[in-house]
């Protein structure tokens, strides 16, 4: 596992610009969250904690009891997901070019997502509608072994579907079928990953909260501001790097399984170390 992590770091150091679309996505995510949370922040800043949500939303001309408010929030999250997926797609296209020793350019990735724009948006719509229902159904213990869930296996179908859309220009339906077939062929139907890399990032997340914890212990306005800014910046960096590493893993497995090519210095042993021992 350390070797696999070193390879990811090497790829990141070779072309750090790959992370730029991910950071842009994170900034947009933060913007959407602030857009929704702003009424609450305004209320607490004015020192009115009692029924702050109701008072804050009324201050912005929003009716908290209106169903349209929640539909607007869901719509905003859906738009946010589409934008994030489009930006991630730029990084994926760039990674595939890098692995294939082709001309690396974020501009090329940007052109690639415009060519596949409607397929990517359709995939997001399917993944966040039908996919959400399937995942919720799968999460319920009484239905986990239902024949429909077992035969459809949404996790396998979506694991590499975006890669097929970007690389082969497939339709979302065809991409899901290809992803499911490829994953089941190479994993014996069990798609599980080692938690070692996740644990490393979890430790980084926990360490990054220390400035905020120290600031809260000091409990001064200046310390909380500085500690909060440092922790937020650390979270921002860790989140971006973690996402890039996940995209590297996806791209490596896609190249290895779909094209039988060992890319980015990842050999068979490293790929097996990433997969959870079965």
C-alpha positions, 0 to 999 in steps of 0.5 A: 500500500505505501508503494501505491500511495507513493505512485499517486504522489509521484503522479500528482507531483508530475502534473499538479495542475490535475488538481485545479478542476477539483479545487474549483469544484470545492470552491463551488461546493462551498459557494452552494453551501454558503448560499443555503446557510447564509440565512442561518449565519445572518441570524446567529451573527445578530445574536438571535438564536431563538427560532433563528431558522424561521426568523432568518429565512423570513428576513431573506423573504423565504417561506420556511414552510413552503415545499418549493423551498426544499425543491429549490435546495434539491435542485441546487444540490443537483446542479452542484453535483453536475458541475462537480462531475464535469470538473472531475471529468476534466481531471479524468481525461487529463489522467488518461492522457497522462497514462497513455503518454499523450499530450497532457492539457487541461484545455483538452479535458475541457473540450472533452467534457463539452463533447460529452456534455449531455451524456455526463448530465444524463448520467448525473440525473440517472445516478442521483435519481434511480441510483439514489433509490437503489442505494437506499433500497440496498441499505435496508437490511430486509431488501439487501438480498432482493433478487432485483438488487443482486442482479442490478448491482448499482455499485458495479454499474457506476464504478467505471461508467463515467470512465466509459462515457469519457473514453468511449463516448458511450451512452449512460445506459451502455456505460453502466452495462460495460462497467458492471460486466468489467467489474464482475469479470475482474473482481468475482463480483466483490468490489471492496477496497482496502481501508488503509489509504482511507485511514491515512486521510482520516488521520490527516482530517483529524490532525487538521482540526487541531488548530480549531480545537486549540483556538476554541480552548483559547476562546478569543475572537482572534484565535477562533478566526485564525484557527478556523481559517487554518483548519478550513484551508487544511480541509480544503487541501486534504479534500482536493488531494483525496479526490484526486487520488480516488480519480487516479485509482479509478483511472488505473483500474479502468486502464488495467481492466479495460485495456489490459495495460499497467499504467502509472507504475501500478503493477498487479501487486499494487492493484491487489494491495488496493483491493481489500483482501477477500 
